């Protein structure tokens, strides 16, 4: 049974940083691409970042490229999203995804 559990969200001031984690189980973590999505109130869910199974290639949404970094720790079956220079428009529920499954999400709020 695939399970994905996110953590690390919270309230941060503009310009601040957060590191999101997603612990995965129920599949061979190191062989699957992993994704971070976000959904703000009243908006559609959007892909923020993806990383391929080898960890050698990453995709970033234009608005976060250079500020966010996606990476994995295969020994811990964990996906991360390091978010720096956060902006109010980054406020959303962030969820990780793999194999068509989703975690419940972790809320990120950027506000002064």
DSSP file (Angstrom, degrees, kcal/mol; ACC not computed):
  #  RESIDUE AA STRUCTURE BP1 BP2  ACC     N-H-->O    O-->H-N    N-H-->O    O-->H-N    TCO  KAPPA ALPHA  PHI   PSI    X-CA   Y-CA   Z-CA
    1    1 A X              0   0    0      0, 0.0     2,-0.3     0, 0.0    26,-0.1   0.000 360.0 360.0 360.0 122.0    0.0    0.0    0.0
    2    2 A X        +     0   0    0     24,-0.2     2,-0.4    97,-0.1    24,-0.2  -0.543 360.0 179.0 -73.7 130.1    1.5    3.3   -1.1
    3    3 A X  E     -A   25   0A   0     22,-2.5    22,-2.0    -2,-0.3     2,-0.4  -0.999  11.3-176.0-134.0 138.6    1.7    5.9    1.6
    4    4 A X  E     -A   24   0A   0     -2,-0.4   100,-0.6    98,-0.3     2,-0.5  -0.997   4.0-175.7-133.0 126.2    3.0    9.5    1.4
    5    5 A X  E     -A   23   0A   0     18,-1.9    18,-2.5    -2,-0.4     2,-0.2  -0.965   8.0-159.4-130.7 117.0    3.2   11.7    4.4
    6    6 A X  E     +A   22   0A   0     -2,-0.5     2,-0.3    16,-0.2    16,-0.2  -0.564  16.3 162.7 -92.9 155.7    4.3   15.3    4.2
    7    7 A X  E     +A   21   0A   0     14,-2.1    14,-2.7    -2,-0.2    99,-0.1  -0.963  39.0  73.9-156.9 169.6    5.6   17.6    7.0
    8    8 A X        +     0   0    0     -2,-0.3    11,-0.3     1,-0.3    14,-0.0   0.332  60.3 131.0 106.1  -7.1    7.6   20.8    7.5
    9    9 A X        +     0   0    0     12,-0.1     2,-0.3     9,-0.1    -1,-0.3  -0.132  22.8 123.0 -70.9 174.4    5.0   23.4    6.5
   10   10 A X  E     -e  108   0B   0     97,-0.9    99,-2.8    96,-0.1     2,-0.5  -0.984  60.2 -50.0 163.8-168.9    4.2   26.4    8.6
   11   11 A X  E     +e  109   0B   0     -2,-0.3     2,-0.3    97,-0.2    99,-0.2  -0.862  54.7 168.4 -99.8 128.3    4.0   30.2    8.8
   12   12 A X  E     -e  110   0B   0     97,-2.7    99,-2.1    -2,-0.5     2,-0.1  -0.982  33.2-113.2-139.9 149.7    7.0   32.1    7.6
   13   13 A X    >   -     0   0    0     -2,-0.3     3,-2.3    97,-0.2    73,-0.2  -0.450  51.0 -80.9 -77.6 155.1    7.7   35.7    6.7
   14   14 A X  T 3  S+     0   0    0      1,-0.3    73,-0.2    -2,-0.1    -1,-0.1  -0.297 121.6  28.4 -53.9 137.3    8.5   36.8    3.2
   15   15 A X  T 3  S+     0   0    0     71,-3.2    70,-0.6     1,-0.3    -1,-0.3   0.287  99.7 118.8  90.8  -9.5   12.1   36.1    2.4
   16   16 A X    <   -     0   0    0     -3,-2.3    70,-2.4    70,-0.2     2,-0.3  -0.094  55.9-123.2 -82.3-176.4   12.2   33.2    4.8
   17   17 A X        -     0   0    0     67,-0.2     2,-0.3    68,-0.2    67,-0.2  -0.930  20.5-179.6-131.3 151.9   12.8   29.5    4.2
   18   18 A X  E     - B   0  83A   0     65,-2.2    65,-3.3    -2,-0.3     2,-0.5  -0.982  16.3-147.4-143.7 151.9   11.1   26.2    4.9
   19   19 A X  E     - B   0  82A   0    -11,-0.3     2,-0.3    -2,-0.3    63,-0.2  -0.967  16.0-158.6-123.4 115.0   12.1   22.6    4.2
   20   20 A X  E     - B   0  81A   0     61,-2.7    61,-2.0    -2,-0.5     2,-0.3  -0.669   5.7-161.7 -91.3 146.4    9.3   20.2    3.4
   21   21 A X  E     -AB   7  80A   0    -14,-2.7   -14,-2.1    -2,-0.3     2,-0.4  -0.936   9.3-168.1-125.5 150.7    9.7   16.4    3.8
   22   22 A X  E     -AB   6  79A   0     57,-2.1    57,-2.6    -2,-0.3     2,-0.5  -0.913   9.5-157.1-139.6 109.9    7.7   13.6    2.3
   23   23 A X  E     -AB   5  78A   0    -18,-2.5   -18,-1.9    -2,-0.4     2,-0.3  -0.776  16.2-161.3 -90.2 125.8    8.2   10.1    3.7
   24   24 A X  E     +A    4   0A   0     53,-3.0     2,-0.3    -2,-0.5   -20,-0.2  -0.788  15.5 166.0-110.5 149.3    7.2    7.4    1.3
   25   25 A X  E     +A    3   0A   0    -22,-2.0   -22,-2.5    -2,-0.3     3,-0.1  -0.979  49.0  53.3-152.6 161.2    6.4    3.7    1.8
   26   26 A X  S    S+     0   0    0     -2,-0.3     2,-0.3   -24,-0.2   -24,-0.2   0.476 100.7  53.8  92.4   2.8    4.8    0.8   -0.1
   27   27 A X  S    S-     0   0    0    -24,-0.1     2,-1.4   -26,-0.1    -1,-0.2  -0.967  99.4 -81.0-156.0 169.9    6.9    1.0   -3.2
   28   28 A X    >   -     0   0    0     -2,-0.3     3,-1.7     1,-0.2     4,-0.3  -0.628  44.5-168.0 -80.1  96.0   10.5    1.0   -4.3
   29   29 A X  G >  S+     0   0    0     -2,-1.4     3,-1.5     1,-0.3    -1,-0.2   0.858  78.2  57.4 -55.5 -43.6   11.2    4.7   -3.6
   30   30 A X  G 3  S+     0   0    0      1,-0.3    -1,-0.3    44,-0.2    -2,-0.1   0.604 104.2  53.1 -70.5 -10.5   14.6    4.8   -5.4
   31   31 A X  G <  S+     0   0    0     -3,-1.7     2,-0.4     2,-0.1    -1,-0.3   0.363  97.5  76.5-105.9   5.5   13.1    3.7   -8.8
   32   32 A X  S <  S-     0   0    0     -3,-1.5     2,-0.2    -4,-0.3    -5,-0.0  -0.900  77.4-116.8-122.2 145.2   10.2    6.2   -9.1
   33   33 A X        -     0   0    0     -2,-0.4    66,-0.4    21,-0.0     2,-0.3  -0.491  33.9-153.0 -69.4 147.6   10.0    9.8  -10.1
   34   34 A X  E     -F   51   0B   0     17,-2.3    17,-2.4    -2,-0.2     2,-0.3  -0.918   9.3-164.0-127.7 152.8    8.7   12.0   -7.4
   35   35 A X  E     -FG  50  97B   0     62,-2.0    62,-2.2    -2,-0.3     2,-0.5  -0.966  15.8-148.6-139.3 148.2    6.8   15.3   -7.5
   36   36 A X  E     +FG  49  96B   0     13,-3.0    12,-2.8    -2,-0.3    13,-1.7  -0.986  23.9 178.8-113.6 129.1    5.8   18.2   -5.4
   37   37 A X  E     -FG  47  95B   0     58,-3.2    58,-2.4    -2,-0.5     2,-0.3  -0.805   8.2-161.1-118.2 163.6    2.5   19.9   -6.2
   38   38 A X  E     -FG  46  94B   0      8,-2.2     8,-2.9    -2,-0.3     2,-0.4  -0.994   5.9-165.0-144.1 153.2    0.7   22.9   -4.5
   39   39 A X  E     - G   0  93B   0     54,-1.9    54,-2.4    -2,-0.3     2,-0.2  -0.954   6.6-160.8-141.1 120.3   -2.8   24.2   -4.5
   40   40 A X    >   -     0   0    0      4,-0.4     3,-2.3    -2,-0.4    52,-0.1  -0.630  44.7 -77.8 -92.9 156.2   -3.8   27.7   -3.3
   41   41 A X  T 3  S+     0   0    0      1,-0.3    -1,-0.1    -2,-0.2     3,-0.1  -0.291 118.0   7.6 -55.6 129.3   -7.4   28.5   -2.3
   42   42 A X  T 3  S+     0   0    0      1,-0.3     2,-0.3    -3,-0.1    -1,-0.3   0.501 113.5  99.2  79.1   3.6   -9.5   29.0   -5.3
   43   43 A X  S <  S-     0   0    0     -3,-2.3    -1,-0.3     1,-0.0     2,-0.1  -0.823  76.3-102.1-121.7 161.4   -6.8   27.9   -7.7
   44   44 A X        -     0   0    0     -2,-0.3    -4,-0.4     1,-0.1     2,-0.1  -0.432  46.0 -94.7 -76.6 154.3   -6.0   24.7   -9.5
   45   45 A X        -     0   0    0     -6,-0.2     2,-0.4    -2,-0.1    -6,-0.2  -0.448  47.3-163.8 -66.0 140.6   -3.3   22.3   -8.3
   46   46 A X  E     -F   38   0B   0     -8,-2.9    -8,-2.2    -2,-0.1     2,-0.4  -0.966  23.2-111.9-132.7 147.7    0.0   23.0  -10.0
   47   47 A X  E     +F   37   0B   0     -2,-0.4   -10,-0.2   -10,-0.2     3,-0.1  -0.627  31.7 176.4 -76.4 127.3    3.2   21.1  -10.4
   48   48 A X  E     -     0   0B   0    -12,-2.8    13,-2.7    -2,-0.4     2,-0.3   0.848  61.2 -14.4 -97.8 -47.3    6.0   22.8   -8.5
   49   49 A X  E     -FH  36  60B   0    -13,-1.7   -13,-3.0    11,-0.2    -1,-0.4  -0.991  53.4-166.0-159.3 150.4    8.9   20.4   -9.0
   50   50 A X  E     -FH  35  59B   0      9,-1.9     9,-2.3    -2,-0.3     2,-0.4  -0.964   3.3-162.7-136.9 154.8    9.8   16.9  -10.1
   51   51 A X  E     -FH  34  58B   0    -17,-2.4   -17,-2.3    -2,-0.3     7,-0.2  -0.999  21.0-125.2-138.6 138.2   12.8   14.7   -9.8
   52   52 A X    >   -     0   0    0      5,-2.3     3,-1.2    -2,-0.4   -20,-0.1  -0.206  35.8 -95.4 -79.4 174.8   13.5   11.6  -11.8
   53   53 A X  T 3  S+     0   0    0      1,-0.3   -21,-0.2   -22,-0.2    -1,-0.1   0.808 124.2  47.4 -63.6 -31.4   14.3    8.2  -10.3
   54   54 A X  T 3  S-     0   0    0    -23,-0.1    -1,-0.3     3,-0.0   -23,-0.1   0.638 104.6-127.7 -83.4 -12.8   18.1    8.6  -10.4
   55   55 A X  S <  S+     0   0    0     -3,-1.2    -2,-0.1     2,-0.2    17,-0.1   0.535  80.4 113.0  79.1   5.4   17.9   12.1   -8.9
   56   56 A X  S    S+     0   0    0      1,-0.1     2,-0.4    -5,-0.0    -3,-0.1   0.690  70.1  45.3 -86.3 -18.1   19.9   13.4  -11.8
   57   57 A X        -     0   0    0      2,-0.0    -5,-2.3    -5,-0.0     2,-0.4  -0.985  62.7-177.4-130.5 137.0   17.3   15.5  -13.4
   58   58 A X  E     -H   51   0B   0     -2,-0.4     2,-0.4    -7,-0.2    -7,-0.2  -0.967  12.2-152.9-131.8 147.9   14.9   17.9  -11.9
   59   59 A X  E     -H   50   0B   0     -9,-2.3    -9,-1.9    -2,-0.4     2,-0.4  -0.937  13.8-171.0-115.9 142.0   12.1   20.1  -13.2
   60   60 A X  E     -H   49   0B   0     -2,-0.4   -11,-0.2   -11,-0.2     2,-0.1  -0.995  29.0-113.1-133.1 140.9   10.9   23.4  -11.6
   61   61 A X    >>  -     0   0    0    -13,-2.7     3,-1.9    -2,-0.4     4,-1.4  -0.449  39.0-114.4 -61.4 143.1    8.0   25.6  -12.3
   62   62 A X  T 34 S+     0   0    0      1,-0.3     3,-0.4     2,-0.2    -1,-0.1   0.865 112.4  56.7 -53.0 -41.7    9.3   28.9  -13.7
   63   63 A X  T 34 S+     0   0    0      1,-0.2    -1,-0.3     3,-0.0   -15,-0.0   0.634 114.9  36.8 -71.7 -12.6    8.2   31.0  -10.7
   64   64 A X  T X> S+     0   0    0     -3,-1.9     3,-2.5   -16,-0.2     4,-2.2   0.536  83.0 120.4-113.6 -10.3   10.2   28.8   -8.2
   65   65 A X  B 3< S+c   68   0A   0     -4,-1.4     4,-0.1    -3,-0.4   -16,-0.0  -0.324  82.6  19.7 -60.1 132.8   13.3   28.0  -10.2
   66   66 A X  T 34 S+     0   0    0      2,-0.5    -1,-0.3     1,-0.0     3,-0.1   0.198 124.8  58.2  92.0 -16.2   16.4   29.3   -8.4
   67   67 A X  T <4 S+     0   0    0     -3,-2.5    17,-2.0     1,-0.1     2,-0.3   0.698 100.4  52.5-111.9 -33.7   14.5   29.5   -5.1
   68   68 A X  E  <  -cD  65  83A   0     -4,-2.2    -2,-0.5    15,-0.2     2,-0.4  -0.793  60.6-165.3-108.1 148.3   13.3   25.9   -4.5
   69   69 A X  E     - D   0  82A   0     13,-2.3    13,-2.9    -2,-0.3     2,-0.4  -0.989   4.8-158.0-134.5 126.3   15.4   22.7   -4.6
   70   70 A X  E     + D   0  81A   0     -2,-0.4     2,-0.3    11,-0.2    11,-0.2  -0.856  26.7 150.9-101.5 135.9   13.9   19.2   -4.9
   71   71 A X  E     - D   0  80A   0      9,-1.4     9,-3.1    -2,-0.4     2,-0.3  -0.980  28.2-136.4-157.9 166.1   16.0   16.3   -3.7
   72   72 A X  E     - D   0  79A   0     -2,-0.3     2,-0.4     7,-0.2     7,-0.2  -0.875   9.2-152.9-127.7 157.4   15.8   12.8   -2.2
   73   73 A X  E > > - D   0  78A   0      5,-2.5     5,-1.8    -2,-0.3     3,-1.2  -0.888  14.5-172.3-124.9  97.4   17.4   10.6    0.5
   74   74 A X  G > 5S+     0   0    0     -2,-0.4     3,-0.7     1,-0.3   -44,-0.2   0.811  82.2  61.7 -64.4 -29.6   16.9    7.1   -0.7
   75   75 A X  G 3 5S+     0   0    0      1,-0.2    -1,-0.3    -3,-0.1   -45,-0.0   0.786 114.4  35.1 -65.6 -25.9   18.2    5.6    2.5
   76   76 A X  G < 5S-     0   0    0     -3,-1.2    -1,-0.2     2,-0.2    -2,-0.2   0.335 104.6-126.2-107.8   4.4   15.3    7.3    4.3
   77   77 A X  T < 5 +     0   0    0     -3,-0.7   -53,-3.0    -4,-0.5     2,-0.4   0.903  65.1 141.6  49.7  44.2   12.7    6.9    1.5
   78   78 A X  E   < -BD  23  73A   0     -5,-1.8    -5,-2.5   -55,-0.2     2,-0.4  -0.957  44.0-157.7-127.9 135.1   12.2   10.7    1.8
   79   79 A X  E     -BD  22  72A   0    -57,-2.6   -57,-2.1    -2,-0.4     2,-0.3  -0.860  19.0-163.9-103.8 141.0   11.6   13.4   -0.7
   80   80 A X  E     -BD  21  71A   0     -9,-3.1    -9,-1.4    -2,-0.4     2,-0.3  -0.871  18.1-163.2-124.8 157.7   12.4   17.0    0.2
   81   81 A X  E     -BD  20  70A   0    -61,-2.0   -61,-2.7    -2,-0.3     2,-0.6  -0.868  11.0-160.5-138.5 106.7   11.7   20.5   -1.0
   82   82 A X  E     -BD  19  69A   0    -13,-2.9   -13,-2.3    -2,-0.3     2,-0.6  -0.776  12.2-166.5 -86.2 121.9   14.0   23.2    0.2
   83   83 A X  E     +BD  18  68A   0    -65,-3.3   -65,-2.2    -2,-0.6     2,-0.3  -0.945  10.5 173.6-118.5 117.6   12.2   26.5   -0.2
   84   84 A X        +     0   0    0    -17,-2.0   -67,-0.2    -2,-0.6   -68,-0.2  -0.759  59.6  23.5-117.0 164.6   14.1   29.8    0.1
   85   85 A X  S    S-     0   0    0    -70,-0.6    -1,-0.2    -2,-0.3   -68,-0.2   0.899  84.7-159.8  49.2  48.0   13.3   33.4   -0.5
   86   86 A X        -     0   0    0    -70,-2.4   -71,-3.2    -3,-0.2     2,-0.3  -0.246   7.9-158.7 -64.8 145.9    9.6   32.6    0.0
   87   87 A X    >   -     0   0    0    -73,-0.2     3,-2.3   -72,-0.1     4,-0.3  -0.841  31.8-109.6-121.2 156.9    7.0   35.0   -1.3
   88   88 A X  G >  S+     0   0    0     -2,-0.3     3,-1.8     1,-0.3    22,-0.4   0.848 117.5  63.3 -54.9 -33.3    3.3   35.5   -0.3
   89   89 A X  G 3  S+     0   0    0      1,-0.3    -1,-0.3   -49,-0.0   -49,-0.0   0.559  89.1  69.2 -71.9  -5.5    2.3   33.9   -3.7
   90   90 A X  G <  S+     0   0    0     -3,-2.3    -1,-0.3    20,-0.1     2,-0.2   0.520  70.8 120.8 -83.8  -6.2    4.0   30.7   -2.5
   91   91 A X    <   +     0   0    0     -3,-1.8     2,-0.3    -4,-0.3    18,-0.2  -0.414  41.0 106.6 -61.7 124.0    1.2   30.2    0.1
   92   92 A X  E    S- I   0 108B   0     16,-1.9    16,-2.7    -2,-0.2     2,-0.6  -0.972  75.7 -78.9-178.2 170.8   -0.6   26.9   -0.6
   93   93 A X  E     -GI  39 107B   0    -54,-2.4   -54,-1.9    -2,-0.3     2,-0.5  -0.858  48.1-151.1 -88.1 124.5   -1.1   23.4    0.5
   94   94 A X  E     +GI  38 106B   0     12,-2.7    12,-2.3    -2,-0.6     2,-0.4  -0.854  17.4 179.2-104.3 131.2    1.9   21.4   -0.7
   95   95 A X  E     -G   37   0B   0    -58,-2.4   -58,-3.2    -2,-0.5     2,-0.3  -0.961  20.2-138.1-130.1 146.2    1.6   17.7   -1.5
   96   96 A X  E     -G   36   0B   0     -2,-0.4     7,-1.8   -60,-0.2     2,-0.3  -0.721  23.1-167.0 -98.7 157.3    4.0   15.1   -2.7
   97   97 A X  E     +GJ  35 102B   0    -62,-2.2   -62,-2.0    -2,-0.3     2,-0.3  -0.996  16.3 162.8-146.4 146.6    3.0   12.6   -5.4
   98   98 A X  E >  S+ J   0 101B   0      3,-1.5     3,-2.8    -2,-0.3   -64,-0.1  -0.935  71.0   2.7-160.3 142.3    4.2    9.3   -6.9
   99   99 A X  T 3  S-     0   0    0    -66,-0.4     3,-0.1     1,-0.3   -97,-0.1   0.759 129.4 -57.1  54.5  27.4    2.7    6.6   -8.9
  100  100 A X  T 3  S+     0   0    0      1,-0.3    -1,-0.3     0, 0.0     2,-0.3   0.517 112.4 119.8  82.6   4.2   -0.6    8.5   -9.0
  101  101 A X  E <   -J   98   0B   0     -3,-2.8    -3,-1.5   -98,-0.0     2,-0.3  -0.684  45.6-156.9-100.8 157.9   -0.8    8.6   -5.3
  102  102 A X  E     -J   97   0B   0     -2,-0.3   -98,-0.3    -5,-0.2    -5,-0.2  -0.960  11.3-132.7-133.5 148.1   -0.9   11.7   -3.1
  103  103 A X        -     0   0    0     -7,-1.8   -98,-0.2    -2,-0.3     3,-0.1  -0.456  36.6-104.4 -86.6 172.8   -0.2   12.6    0.5
  104  104 A X        -     0   0    0   -100,-0.6   -99,-0.1     1,-0.2    -1,-0.1   0.720  63.4-127.7 -72.4 -20.5   -2.6   14.7    2.6
  105  105 A X        -     0   0    0   -101,-0.2     2,-0.4    -9,-0.1   -10,-0.2  -0.101   7.6-111.5  99.7 162.9   -0.4   17.7    2.3
  106  106 A X  E     - I   0  94B   0    -12,-2.3   -12,-2.7   -99,-0.1     2,-0.3  -0.997  30.3-120.9-137.7 133.7    1.3   20.3    4.5
  107  107 A X  E     - I   0  93B   0     -2,-0.4   -97,-0.9   -14,-0.2     2,-0.5  -0.559  22.4-168.6 -82.4 132.3    0.2   24.0    4.6
  108  108 A X  E     -eI  10  92B   0    -16,-2.7   -16,-1.9    -2,-0.3     2,-0.5  -0.985   5.7-177.5-117.6 123.8    2.7   26.7    3.8
  109  109 A X  E     -e   11   0B   0    -99,-2.8   -97,-2.7    -2,-0.5     2,-0.6  -0.983   8.4-167.3-125.3 123.0    1.7   30.3    4.6
  110  110 A X  E     +e   12   0B   0     -2,-0.5     2,-0.3   -22,-0.4   -97,-0.2  -0.927  33.6 131.5-111.8 111.1    4.0   33.2    3.7
  111  111 A X              0   0    0    -99,-2.1    -2,-0.1    -2,-0.6   -24,-0.0  -0.993 360.0 360.0-159.7 147.7    2.9   36.3    5.4
  112  112 A X              0   0    0     -2,-0.3   -99,-0.1   -99,-0.2    -1,-0.1   0.415 360.0 360.0 -93.3 360.0    4.2   39.2    7.5
